[in-house]
Amino acid sequence: MHCSIWTYEGDPDDLVCRYEALIADVPRENMRFAACARTPTGIVIFDTCPSKEVFDAFFASEEVRALFARHRLGAPTSVVDHPVVAAYANGSRVDT
């Protein structure tokens, strides 16, 4: 599993609304683990992919870019990615 961390700067309330609208357009079966955190200056999105190669294809996808543009979430302030060591959700390990 691979995690990307996307940072957006701006009004946190507005960005949270845009993120929630975007997530409503994503099929649940495509989401292994995702989270969005409100910060004092915006939001941070944590999203996972099965591998670095899938992450790279996802990040470069015109479909993904169009989805983010449709919800007025343009280029993030920063994107970093790292391999996941362990991930848990609802008491279950979800990275294997």
Secondary structure, 3 states (H helix, E strand, C coil): CEEEEEEEECCHHHHHHHHHHHHHCCCHHHCCCEEEEEECCEEEEEEEECCHHHHHHHHHCHHHHHHHHHCCCCCCCEEEEEECCCCEECCEECCC
